């Protein structure tokens, strides 16, 4: 049989934040290419690609 690679998908939610800023700390991510998707009410409002 072939070993299937699974994509790791991480989701999270935040309680209401009093400021209009969101910080993403990428210190513990492995080197590679990532896609960050920002959604509101199940609609994509911003997608950005970055490398670490």
Residue, then its C-alpha position, 0 to 999 in steps of 0.5 A: x500500500x502507498x503511504x498517504x500524506x495528510x495535510x495538517x490544517x490548524x484552526x483557531x478562534x479568538x475571543x473579542x479583542x479590544x484592539x483592531x490588531x492581530x499578531x501572528x507569531x511564526x517562530x515555531x513554524x518550520x521553514x517553508x511556504x505558507x498561506x494565511x487566509x482571513x475569513x469573516x462569516x465563512x467568506x474569504x476576505x484576505x489571502x496572503x502567501x509568505x515564506x519562513 
